[in-house]
Amino acid sequence: MIAALVMLAWMVNEEHFDRPSQEFEALEALVENLPGVDSVEKERWVEAPTFSDPTSWMSVRVDEAGLPRLIAAVCASDYPDAVLWSIRVQTPAGAELSLHAAPAASGSEGRAAACPDFGFDAVGLVDELDRVAPGLAIQPAIWEDDRFALVGIEEEGPTGFTHLLPLVEHTDDLLLAAGRDASEVVEINTANLGVVIHPGERADYLAVLTELAEEHSVSSYWADSGTPIDGIEKVQIAAPNEQHAAIEKIIRSSRLHIAGLPVHFIEQ
């Protein structure tokens, strides 16, 4: 989500001044001709007041099979400058993944300047999300604290959060597919579900969330997902009034790291 907002800010910045180049045109042509690519947008600009060090940005829509070819091609290209990448991947099972990447770190051995640095294995993660979360629209991201996150990018999705529970169920598989350390936490951050899954909590959190949704009509649940709510760490839940006591009892009796946090109920 942060990356998407940054991209939007870049695109609407009135201090951008176009600086096209033949090399960037050639990179665009290379990408456009790759199998599986169905659209490409690009911008190369400088900013006032220095008008130096052009920034290159490229947005690509590609199918799942074409993603590894795309990454291989740009990483083998001779485009001399770093590139900011925004890649939308459509999978056979109907998942849509939004990948945003900075260029590879300067001096990265054996990597071209244009090679994207996602912070995770993008190809492996896309394949796994297609398997375990068909139909979801997700942006994998690395937060500032190096936390691995799966951010919902649905403009209009189903009410509630049960359709997101496969992400909770398969956090271990997703970490492995992304090439991340198995001991990491995973944040799931969407309109109706905000959770941080600590190592060893996957099964317990899945059971708690399933019970809350299916037996106590909880439609939204947020807890420990980065920024404290109103400056206070708490669990925030949308559920019918008559379910509040039972819901709090479930939270308190769980073995989750959030079991002792205050529980705040909001209107559905």
CORCORWO-V610425 format. One record per backbone hydrogen bond with DSSP energy under -0.5 kcal/mol. NH is the residue of the N-H (numbers start at 0). CO is the residue of the C=O. Records with the same first field share a line. If there is no record, write none. Layout:
# CORCORWO-V610425
NH=CO  CO
This chain:
# CORCORWO-V610425
4=0
5=1
6=2
7=3
8=4
9=5
10=6
11=7
12=8  9
15=12
16=45
18=43
24=20
25=21
26=22
27=23
28=24
29=25
30=26
31=27
32=28
33=30
36=33
37=60
38=60
40=58
42=56
44=54
45=16
47=14
50=46
54=44
55=81
56=42
57=83
58=40
59=85
60=38
61=87
62=35
63=89
65=62
66=62  63
67=63
69=65
70=66
71=67
72=68
73=69
74=70
75=71
76=73
82=112
83=55
84=82  100
85=57
86=98
87=59
88=86  96
89=61
90=88  94
93=90
95=135
96=88
97=137
98=86  96
100=84
101=116
103=114
107=104
110=107
111=74
114=111
116=101
117=115
120=177
121=119
124=120
125=121
126=122
127=123
128=124
129=125
130=126
131=127
132=128
135=132
137=95  135
138=150
139=137
140=148
142=140  146
145=142
147=184
148=140
149=186
150=138  148
151=188
152=136
163=160
164=161
166=163
167=163
168=164
169=165
170=167
173=169
174=170
175=171
176=172
177=173
178=175
179=174
183=180
185=196
186=147
187=194
188=149  186
189=187  192
193=220
194=187
196=185
197=195
200=197
204=200
205=201
206=202
207=203
208=204
209=205
210=206
211=207
212=208
213=209
214=210
215=210  211
216=212
217=211
218=237
219=237
220=191
221=235
222=193
223=233
225=223
226=224
228=231
229=227
230=227
231=228
234=261
235=221  233
236=263
237=219
238=236  265
242=239
243=240
246=242
247=243
248=244
249=245
250=246
251=247
252=248
253=249  250
258=255
260=257
261=232
263=234  261
265=236
